[in-house]
Amino acid sequence: MITVWGRATSGNVQMVMWAIAELGLDHKRLDVGGKFGGNDTPEYRAMNPNGLVPVIQDGDGPFLWESAAIVRYLGATYGDEQFWPSSPATRATVDKWAEWIKTTFGPALLAGLFWPLIGVPPAQRDTAAIAAATQKMKPLASMLDARLAEGDYLGGNDICFADIIVGTLLYRYFTLDFDRAETPHLRAYYDRLSERPAYARHAMVSYESLRAK
Ligand SMILES: N[C@@H](CCC(=O)N[C@@H](CS)C(=O)NCC(=O)O)C(=O)O
């Protein structure tokens, strides 16, 4: 049994929950963080000194945090050859995109657009900064679009751990109100993910409760 600490509206929790669902793992999730609180207690910080969600524990194993590290742990432990390629070179070829989403595309989307649009009331928005972030997003989306022209998923014909790390944010990317680059392959990839029950259930989670009025 895997225990997950983290609210369902957190993109990083969504990533972990989607991986657990794709792998069909027995689990329970506890609502922690955001309006639920509970992540700033000494007990919680003993599990994750950052006081952030998600945290997981697999059985009586160690407490794990950092969503992408958790997905890699789940892939290495429970994934088949498609989900978690055993060849280091094959794995790194998809993992570089997972790392890039976390370090490059994700921050550009979340810090540049998602929080400035969702976390700030319309009258208080920095429209110049949002316009600049919109332009900055376009070449990044085009870069991912070109990669996804190569196949249905990052690792070929079916999903792998890197698709989970890359794909989770796409719900926010495609539903947020801003001017996106023309990216037919990225859009087709997102549509393909949306047809997966595990993605629809765990990654396509409304963020309306996070919207500043
Ligand atoms: N790099 C970390 C980031 C974790 C993080 O920023 N979590 C946010 C939610 S997405 C959080 O805990 N925010 C405080 C809260 O929900 O109370 C990861 O990928 O897991």
The ligand as an SDF file (V2000), in Angstrom:
LIG
                    3D

 20 19  0  0  0  0  0  0  0  0999 V2000
    9.5810   20.3570   -6.7140 N   0  0  0  0  0  0  0  0  0  0  0  0
    8.5000   19.8990   -5.8630 C   0  0  0  0  0  0  0  0  0  0  0  0
    7.5230   21.0520   -5.6820 C   0  0  0  0  0  0  0  0  0  0  0  0
    6.4580   20.7570   -4.6520 C   0  0  0  0  0  0  0  0  0  0  0  0
    5.4960   21.9250   -4.5200 C   0  0  0  0  0  0  0  0  0  0  0  0
    5.8180   23.0740   -4.8840 O   0  0  0  0  0  0  0  0  0  0  0  0
    4.2980   21.6270   -4.0370 N   0  0  0  0  0  0  0  0  0  0  0  0
    3.2890   22.6590   -3.8740 C   0  0  0  0  0  0  0  0  0  0  0  0
    1.9860   22.2330   -4.5460 C   0  0  0  0  0  0  0  0  0  0  0  0
    2.1930   21.9400   -6.2760 S   0  0  0  0  0  0  0  0  0  0  0  0
    2.9950   22.8500   -2.3900 C   0  0  0  0  0  0  0  0  0  0  0  0
    3.2250   21.9690   -1.5820 O   0  0  0  0  0  0  0  0  0  0  0  0
    2.4550   24.0270   -2.0580 N   0  0  0  0  0  0  0  0  0  0  0  0
    2.0710   24.3160   -0.6980 C   0  0  0  0  0  0  0  0  0  0  0  0
    0.7120   23.8000   -0.3570 C   0  0  0  0  0  0  0  0  0  0  0  0
    0.0490   23.1380   -1.1640 O   0  0  0  0  0  0  0  0  0  0  0  0
    0.2930   24.0480    0.7910 O   0  0  0  0  0  0  0  0  0  0  0  0
    7.8260   18.6630   -6.4880 C   0  0  0  0  0  0  0  0  0  0  0  0
    7.9040   18.5130   -7.7130 O   0  0  0  0  0  0  0  0  0  0  0  0
    7.2490   17.8380   -5.7790 O   0  0  0  0  0  0  0  0  0  0  0  0
  1  2  1  0
  2  3  1  0
  2 18  1  0
  3  4  1  0
  4  5  1  0
  5  6  2  0
  5  7  1  0
  7  8  1  0
  8  9  1  0
  8 11  1  0
  9 10  1  0
 11 12  2  0
 11 13  1  0
 13 14  1  0
 14 15  1  0
 15 16  2  0
 15 17  1  0
 18 19  2  0
 18 20  1  0
M  END
$$$$
